[in-house]
Amino acid sequence: MLNWRTLHRNKAFQYGVPMLLLIVGGSFGLREFTQIRYEEQKIRRRLDPSLVAKVDVKKQSVMLEEEYEKMKEINLDKWKNIRGPRPWEDSKEYQEQQRRNRTD
């Protein structure tokens, strides 16, 4: 029969059992912490009533139709493509130049 002294000298028992207890206990502890995390995310992610209409699929189709009607009203024949400033160009100076060219 094995007694405590022989088990205590055994390397597998001395290092293996605490390691297994740490892994199993850690998984239960992490489960509790992740549960708290996901509950907090649910609380924080509640949408404002104004944003619910944008997310709701049924209402979204109505919004798309409204946007389509707005696009019909826009005159695309007189549309002009305006180039934005490059990273090496001064944006304020470029904007002033674009304003002068538009008025000309």
DSSP file (Angstrom, degrees, kcal/mol; ACC not computed):
  #  RESIDUE AA STRUCTURE BP1 BP2  ACC     N-H-->O    O-->H-N    N-H-->O    O-->H-N    TCO  KAPPA ALPHA  PHI   PSI    X-CA   Y-CA   Z-CA
    1    1 A M              0   0    0      0, 0.0     2,-0.3     0, 0.0     0, 0.0   0.000 360.0 360.0 360.0 138.1    0.0    0.0    0.0
    2    2 A L        -     0   0    0      4,-0.1     2,-0.2     3,-0.0     0, 0.0  -0.597 360.0-162.1 -79.7 134.7    1.2    3.5   -0.9
    3    3 A N     >  -     0   0    0     -2,-0.3     4,-1.8     1,-0.0     3,-0.2  -0.595  35.0 -95.4-109.8 178.2    1.7    5.8    2.0
    4    4 A W  H  > S+     0   0    0      1,-0.2     4,-2.4    -2,-0.2     5,-0.2   0.841 118.6  57.0 -62.7 -36.5    2.0    9.6    2.0
    5    5 A R  H  > S+     0   0    0      1,-0.2     4,-1.4     2,-0.2    -1,-0.2   0.896 108.2  45.6 -67.0 -41.0    5.8    9.6    2.1
    6    6 A T  H  > S+     0   0    0     -3,-0.2     4,-1.0     2,-0.2    -1,-0.2   0.876 114.3  48.9 -71.4 -35.6    6.1    7.6   -1.2
    7    7 A L  H  < S+     0   0    0     -4,-1.8     3,-0.3     1,-0.2    -2,-0.2   0.884 108.7  53.7 -67.4 -37.6    3.5    9.7   -2.9
    8    8 A H  H  < S+     0   0    0     -4,-2.4    -1,-0.2     1,-0.2    -2,-0.2   0.823 108.6  49.6 -67.7 -30.4    5.2   12.9   -1.7
    9    9 A R  H  < S+     0   0    0     -4,-1.4     2,-0.3    -5,-0.2    -1,-0.2   0.713  86.9 101.7 -79.6 -20.9    8.5   11.8   -3.3
   10   10 A N     X  -     0   0    0     -4,-1.0     4,-2.5    -3,-0.3     5,-0.2  -0.498  65.4-150.2 -69.6 124.4    6.9   10.9   -6.6
   11   11 A K  H  >>S+     0   0    0     -2,-0.3     4,-2.6     1,-0.2     5,-0.6   0.872  94.7  53.9 -65.0 -38.3    7.6   13.7   -9.1
   12   12 A A  I  >>S+     0   0    0      1,-0.2     4,-1.7     2,-0.2     5,-0.7   0.907 114.6  41.0 -63.7 -41.3    4.4   13.1  -11.1
   13   13 A F  I  >5S+     0   0    0      3,-0.2     4,-0.6    -6,-0.2    -2,-0.2   0.888 115.4  51.4 -72.3 -38.3    2.3   13.5   -7.9
   14   14 A Q  I  <5S+     0   0    0     -4,-2.5    -2,-0.2    -7,-0.2    -3,-0.2   0.881 130.7  13.8 -68.7 -39.4    4.4   16.4   -6.6
   15   15 A Y  I  X5S+     0   0    0     -4,-2.6     4,-1.3    -5,-0.2    -3,-0.2   0.739 123.7  56.7-107.8 -30.6    4.2   18.5   -9.7
   16   16 A G  I  X<S+     0   0    0     -4,-1.7     4,-2.5    -5,-0.6    -3,-0.2   0.917 103.9  49.7 -72.9 -45.1    1.5   17.0  -11.8
   17   17 A V  H  X<S+     0   0    0     -5,-0.7     4,-2.6    -4,-0.6     5,-0.2   0.927 112.1  47.1 -65.3 -46.5   -1.4   17.1   -9.4
   18   18 A P  H  > S+     0   0    0      0, 0.0     4,-2.3     0, 0.0    -1,-0.2   0.889 112.4  52.2 -61.7 -34.9   -0.9   20.8   -8.5
   19   19 A M  H  X S+     0   0    0     -4,-1.3     4,-2.3     2,-0.2    -2,-0.2   0.934 110.8  46.2 -64.9 -45.2   -0.6   21.6  -12.2
   20   20 A L  H  X S+     0   0    0     -4,-2.5     4,-2.7     1,-0.2     5,-0.3   0.897 112.3  50.9 -63.8 -40.5   -3.9   19.8  -13.0
   21   21 A L  H  X S+     0   0    0     -4,-2.6     4,-2.6     1,-0.2     5,-0.3   0.895 110.4  50.0 -63.3 -39.0   -5.6   21.5  -10.1
   22   22 A L  H  X S+     0   0    0     -4,-2.3     4,-2.3    -5,-0.2    -2,-0.2   0.907 112.6  46.5 -65.6 -42.0   -4.4   24.9  -11.3
   23   23 A I  H  X S+     0   0    0     -4,-2.3     4,-2.0     2,-0.2    -2,-0.2   0.945 117.2  41.9 -66.5 -48.5   -5.6   24.2  -14.9
   24   24 A V  H  X S+     0   0    0     -4,-2.7     4,-1.7     2,-0.2    -2,-0.2   0.929 118.0  46.1 -66.9 -45.3   -9.0   23.0  -13.8
   25   25 A G  H  X S+     0   0    0     -4,-2.6     4,-2.2    -5,-0.3    -1,-0.2   0.882 111.7  52.9 -64.6 -37.9   -9.5   25.6  -11.2
   26   26 A G  H  X S+     0   0    0     -4,-2.3     4,-2.9    -5,-0.3     5,-0.2   0.872 105.4  53.9 -65.5 -37.0   -8.3   28.3  -13.6
   27   27 A S  H  X S+     0   0    0     -4,-2.0     4,-1.7     2,-0.2    -1,-0.2   0.902 110.1  46.9 -66.4 -38.4  -10.8   27.3  -16.2
   28   28 A F  H  X S+     0   0    0     -4,-1.7     4,-1.5     2,-0.2    -2,-0.2   0.905 113.8  48.5 -67.3 -40.0  -13.7   27.6  -13.7
   29   29 A G  H  X S+     0   0    0     -4,-2.2     4,-1.9     1,-0.2    -2,-0.2   0.913 111.0  49.5 -65.2 -42.8  -12.4   31.0  -12.6
   30   30 A L  H  X S+     0   0    0     -4,-2.9     4,-2.7     1,-0.2     5,-0.2   0.849 105.0  59.1 -65.3 -33.6  -12.0   32.3  -16.1
   31   31 A R  H  X S+     0   0    0     -4,-1.7     4,-1.9    -5,-0.2    -1,-0.2   0.912 106.3  47.8 -61.4 -41.2  -15.5   31.1  -16.9
   32   32 A E  H  X S+     0   0    0     -4,-1.5     4,-1.8     2,-0.2    -2,-0.2   0.913 112.7  48.0 -66.2 -42.6  -16.9   33.4  -14.2
   33   33 A F  H  X S+     0   0    0     -4,-1.9     4,-2.0     1,-0.2    -2,-0.2   0.893 111.9  48.8 -67.2 -39.2  -14.8   36.4  -15.3
   34   34 A T  H  X S+     0   0    0     -4,-2.7     4,-2.5     2,-0.2    -1,-0.2   0.857 107.3  56.1 -69.6 -32.3  -15.8   36.0  -19.0
   35   35 A Q  H  X S+     0   0    0     -4,-1.9     4,-2.0    -5,-0.2    -1,-0.2   0.918 108.3  47.7 -62.9 -42.2  -19.5   35.7  -17.9
   36   36 A I  H  X S+     0   0    0     -4,-1.8     4,-2.1     1,-0.2    -2,-0.2   0.906 110.7  53.2 -62.8 -41.3  -19.2   39.0  -16.2
   37   37 A R  H  X S+     0   0    0     -4,-2.0     4,-2.0     1,-0.2    -2,-0.2   0.928 110.1  45.5 -60.6 -47.3  -17.5   40.5  -19.3
   38   38 A Y  H  X S+     0   0    0     -4,-2.5     4,-1.9     1,-0.2    -1,-0.2   0.851 110.5  53.7 -69.7 -33.4  -20.3   39.4  -21.7
   39   39 A E  H  X S+     0   0    0     -4,-2.0     4,-1.7    -5,-0.2    -1,-0.2   0.905 108.9  49.6 -65.2 -40.2  -23.0   40.6  -19.3
   40   40 A E  H  X S+     0   0    0     -4,-2.1     4,-2.5     1,-0.2    -2,-0.2   0.896 108.6  53.0 -64.0 -40.4  -21.4   44.0  -19.3
   41   41 A Q  H  X S+     0   0    0     -4,-2.0     4,-2.0     1,-0.2    -1,-0.2   0.888 106.6  52.7 -63.4 -38.5  -21.1   44.1  -23.1
   42   42 A K  H  < S+     0   0    0     -4,-1.9    -1,-0.2     1,-0.2    -2,-0.2   0.904 111.1  47.0 -63.1 -40.3  -24.9   43.3  -23.3
   43   43 A I  H >< S+     0   0    0     -4,-1.7     3,-0.9     1,-0.2    -2,-0.2   0.920 115.0  45.3 -67.5 -43.6  -25.7   46.3  -21.1
   44   44 A R  H 3< S+     0   0    0     -4,-2.5    -1,-0.2     1,-0.2    -2,-0.2   0.777 106.8  59.7 -72.3 -26.9  -23.3   48.7  -22.9
   45   45 A R  T 3<  +     0   0    0     -4,-2.0    -1,-0.2    -5,-0.2     2,-0.2   0.345  69.2 126.2 -89.3   8.1  -24.5   47.7  -26.4
   46   46 A R    <   -     0   0    0     -3,-0.9     2,-0.1    -4,-0.2    -3,-0.0  -0.502  59.9-127.5 -65.5 131.6  -28.1   48.6  -25.9
   47   47 A L        -     0   0    0     -2,-0.2    -1,-0.1     1,-0.1    -2,-0.1  -0.453  12.2-111.2 -85.7 152.4  -29.0   50.9  -28.8
   48   48 A D    >>  -     0   0    0     -2,-0.1     4,-1.4     1,-0.1     3,-0.9  -0.462  32.6-113.9 -70.2 151.9  -30.6   54.3  -28.6
   49   49 A P  H 3> S+     0   0    0      0, 0.0     4,-0.8     0, 0.0    -1,-0.1   0.818 117.6  57.9 -59.1 -29.5  -34.1   54.4  -30.0
   50   50 A S  H 34 S+     0   0    0      1,-0.2     4,-0.4     2,-0.2     3,-0.1   0.823 108.8  45.0 -70.3 -29.0  -32.9   56.7  -32.8
   51   51 A L  H <> S+     0   0    0     -3,-0.9     4,-1.3     1,-0.2     3,-0.3   0.687  96.5  74.2 -86.5 -19.1  -30.3   54.0  -33.8
   52   52 A V  H  X S+     0   0    0     -4,-1.4     4,-2.6     1,-0.2     3,-0.3   0.879  92.0  55.9 -62.3 -37.4  -32.8   51.1  -33.7
   53   53 A A  H  < S+     0   0    0     -4,-0.8    -1,-0.2     1,-0.2    -2,-0.2   0.848 106.0  51.5 -64.3 -33.4  -34.5   52.3  -36.9
   54   54 A K  H  4 S+     0   0    0     -4,-0.4    -1,-0.2    -3,-0.3    -2,-0.2   0.796 116.1  40.4 -73.2 -27.3  -31.2   52.2  -38.7
   55   55 A V  H  < S+     0   0    0     -4,-1.3    -2,-0.2    -3,-0.3     2,-0.2   0.801  91.5  96.5 -90.1 -32.2  -30.5   48.6  -37.6
   56   56 A D     X  -     0   0    0     -4,-2.6     4,-1.6    -5,-0.2    -4,-0.0  -0.414  65.7-148.6 -65.5 126.8  -34.0   47.2  -37.9
   57   57 A V  H  > S+     0   0    0      1,-0.2     4,-1.3     2,-0.2    -1,-0.1   0.878  93.5  53.1 -67.3 -40.0  -34.3   45.4  -41.3
   58   58 A K  H  > S+     0   0    0      1,-0.2     4,-0.7     2,-0.2     3,-0.2   0.917 115.0  40.3 -64.1 -43.1  -38.0   46.2  -41.8
   59   59 A K  H  > S+     0   0    0      1,-0.2     4,-1.8     2,-0.2    -1,-0.2   0.758 105.9  67.4 -76.1 -24.0  -37.5   49.9  -41.3
   60   60 A Q  H  X S+     0   0    0     -4,-1.6     4,-2.2     1,-0.2    -1,-0.2   0.862  94.2  56.1 -66.9 -35.6  -34.3   49.9  -43.3
   61   61 A S  H  X S+     0   0    0     -4,-1.3     4,-1.8    -3,-0.2    -1,-0.2   0.877 107.0  50.6 -64.1 -35.9  -36.1   49.1  -46.5
   62   62 A V  H  X S+     0   0    0     -4,-0.7     4,-2.0     1,-0.2    -1,-0.2   0.902 109.3  50.9 -66.3 -40.5  -38.2   52.2  -46.1
   63   63 A M  H  X S+     0   0    0     -4,-1.8     4,-2.3     1,-0.2    -2,-0.2   0.874 107.1  54.0 -65.4 -36.5  -35.1   54.3  -45.4
   64   64 A L  H  X S+     0   0    0     -4,-2.2     4,-2.2     1,-0.2    -1,-0.2   0.895 107.2  50.9 -64.7 -39.3  -33.5   52.9  -48.6
   65   65 A E  H  X S+     0   0    0     -4,-1.8     4,-2.1     2,-0.2    -1,-0.2   0.900 109.2  51.1 -64.7 -39.7  -36.6   54.0  -50.6
   66   66 A E  H  X S+     0   0    0     -4,-2.0     4,-1.9     1,-0.2    -2,-0.2   0.911 110.4  48.8 -62.8 -41.9  -36.4   57.5  -49.1
   67   67 A E  H  X S+     0   0    0     -4,-2.3     4,-2.2     1,-0.2    -1,-0.2   0.871 108.5  54.1 -66.1 -36.1  -32.7   57.7  -50.1
   68   68 A Y  H  X S+     0   0    0     -4,-2.2     4,-1.7     2,-0.2    -1,-0.2   0.901 107.4  50.7 -64.0 -40.3  -33.5   56.5  -53.6
   69   69 A E  H  X S+     0   0    0     -4,-2.1     4,-1.3     1,-0.2    -2,-0.2   0.891 109.4  50.8 -64.6 -38.7  -36.1   59.3  -53.9
   70   70 A K  H  X S+     0   0    0     -4,-1.9     4,-1.0     1,-0.2    -2,-0.2   0.896 108.2  52.5 -64.1 -39.8  -33.5   61.9  -52.7
   71   71 A M  H  < S+     0   0    0     -4,-2.2     3,-0.3     1,-0.2    -1,-0.2   0.836 104.3  56.9 -66.8 -32.0  -31.0   60.6  -55.3
   72   72 A K  H  < S+     0   0    0     -4,-1.7    -1,-0.2     1,-0.2    -2,-0.2   0.874 104.6  52.6 -64.1 -36.8  -33.6   61.0  -58.1
   73   73 A E  H  < S+     0   0    0     -4,-1.3    -1,-0.2    -3,-0.2     2,-0.2   0.737  89.2  94.7 -73.4 -23.3  -33.9   64.7  -57.2
   74   74 A I  S  < S-     0   0    0     -4,-1.0     2,-0.9    -3,-0.3    -3,-0.0  -0.503  76.3-131.3 -74.7 135.5  -30.2   65.4  -57.4
   75   75 A N        +     0   0    0     -2,-0.2     3,-0.3     1,-0.2    -1,-0.1  -0.776  27.4 176.9 -88.4 107.1  -29.0   66.7  -60.8
   76   76 A L    >   +     0   0    0     -2,-0.9     3,-0.9     1,-0.2    -1,-0.2   0.522  66.2  78.0 -89.7  -6.0  -26.0   64.6  -61.7
   77   77 A D  T 3  S+     0   0    0      1,-0.2    -1,-0.2     3,-0.0    -2,-0.0   0.829  97.5  44.2 -71.8 -30.4  -25.5   66.2  -65.1
   78   78 A K  T 3  S+     0   0    0     -3,-0.3    -1,-0.2     2,-0.1     2,-0.1   0.180  85.3 132.0 -98.1  16.8  -23.8   69.3  -63.6
   79   79 A W    <   -     0   0    0     -3,-0.9     2,-0.4     1,-0.0    -3,-0.1  -0.447  38.3-163.6 -71.8 140.7  -21.7   67.2  -61.2
   80   80 A K        -     0   0    0     -2,-0.1     2,-0.5     2,-0.0    -2,-0.1  -0.994  16.3-132.0-130.4 131.8  -18.0   68.1  -61.0
   81   81 A N        -     0   0    0     -2,-0.4     2,-0.5     2,-0.0    -2,-0.0  -0.712  22.4-163.8 -83.5 123.6  -15.2   66.0  -59.6
   82   82 A I        -     0   0    0     -2,-0.5     2,-0.2     0, 0.0    -2,-0.0  -0.943  15.1-132.6-113.2 123.8  -13.0   68.0  -57.3
   83   83 A R        -     0   0    0     -2,-0.5     3,-0.1     1,-0.1    15,-0.0  -0.516  19.2-134.1 -75.6 137.4   -9.6   66.5  -56.4
   84   84 A G        -     0   0    0     -2,-0.2    -1,-0.1     1,-0.1     2,-0.1  -0.388  35.3 -80.6 -84.1 167.9   -8.7   66.5  -52.7
   85   85 A P        -     0   0    0      0, 0.0    -1,-0.1     0, 0.0     6,-0.1  -0.367  42.1-123.1 -70.8 147.9   -5.3   67.6  -51.4
   86   86 A R    >   -     0   0    0      1,-0.1     3,-1.5     4,-0.1     5,-0.0  -0.459  30.2-104.0 -81.9 161.6   -2.3   65.2  -51.5
   87   87 A P  T 3  S+     0   0    0      0, 0.0     4,-0.1     0, 0.0    -1,-0.1   0.818 122.1  48.9 -58.7 -30.2   -0.5   64.4  -48.3
   88   88 A W  T 3  S+     0   0    0      2,-0.1     2,-0.3     3,-0.0     0, 0.0   0.552  98.1  86.2 -87.5  -6.9    2.4   66.6  -49.2
   89   89 A E  S <  S-     0   0    0     -3,-1.5     2,-0.6     1,-0.0     3,-0.1  -0.660  87.9-109.9 -93.6 149.8    0.2   69.6  -50.1
   90   90 A D     >  -     0   0    0     -2,-0.3     4,-2.2     1,-0.2     5,-0.2  -0.680  26.2-152.2 -76.3 120.5   -1.0   72.2  -47.6
   91   91 A S  H  > S+     0   0    0     -2,-0.6     4,-2.4     1,-0.2     5,-0.2   0.872  90.7  50.2 -68.3 -37.4   -4.8   71.5  -47.3
   92   92 A K  H  > S+     0   0    0      2,-0.2     4,-2.1     1,-0.2    -1,-0.2   0.920 112.5  47.2 -67.2 -41.9   -5.8   75.1  -46.4
   93   93 A E  H  > S+     0   0    0      1,-0.2     4,-1.9     2,-0.2    -1,-0.2   0.902 113.0  49.2 -64.4 -40.1   -3.9   76.5  -49.3
   94   94 A Y  H  X S+     0   0    0     -4,-2.2     4,-2.3     2,-0.2    -2,-0.2   0.883 108.7  52.8 -67.6 -38.6   -5.4   73.9  -51.7
   95   95 A Q  H  X S+     0   0    0     -4,-2.4     4,-2.3     2,-0.2    -1,-0.2   0.899 108.3  50.7 -64.1 -40.1   -8.9   74.6  -50.4
   96   96 A E  H  X S+     0   0    0     -4,-2.1     4,-2.2     1,-0.2    -1,-0.2   0.904 110.0  50.4 -63.3 -40.3   -8.5   78.3  -51.1
   97   97 A Q  H  X S+     0   0    0     -4,-1.9     4,-2.2     1,-0.2    -2,-0.2   0.904 110.0  50.1 -64.1 -41.1   -7.2   77.5  -54.6
   98   98 A Q  H  X S+     0   0    0     -4,-2.3     4,-2.0     2,-0.2    -2,-0.2   0.890 109.5  51.3 -65.0 -39.2  -10.3   75.3  -55.2
   99   99 A R  H  X S+     0   0    0     -4,-2.3     4,-1.6     2,-0.2    -1,-0.2   0.906 110.4  48.9 -64.3 -41.0  -12.6   78.0  -54.0
  100  100 A R  H  X S+     0   0    0     -4,-2.2     4,-1.2     1,-0.2    -2,-0.2   0.902 111.9  48.8 -65.2 -40.1  -11.0   80.6  -56.4
  101  101 A N  H  < S+     0   0    0     -4,-2.2    -1,-0.2     1,-0.2    -2,-0.2   0.838 108.3  54.6 -69.0 -32.5  -11.3   78.1  -59.3
  102  102 A R  H  < S+     0   0    0     -4,-2.0    -1,-0.2     1,-0.2    -2,-0.2   0.866 108.1  47.9 -69.5 -36.4  -14.9   77.4  -58.5
  103  103 A T  H  <        0   0    0     -4,-1.6    -1,-0.2     1,-0.2    -2,-0.2   0.756 360.0 360.0 -76.7 -23.1  -15.9   81.1  -58.6
  104  104 A D     <        0   0    0     -4,-1.2    -1,-0.2    -5,-0.1    -2,-0.2   0.482 360.0 360.0 -72.1 360.0  -14.1   81.6  -61.9
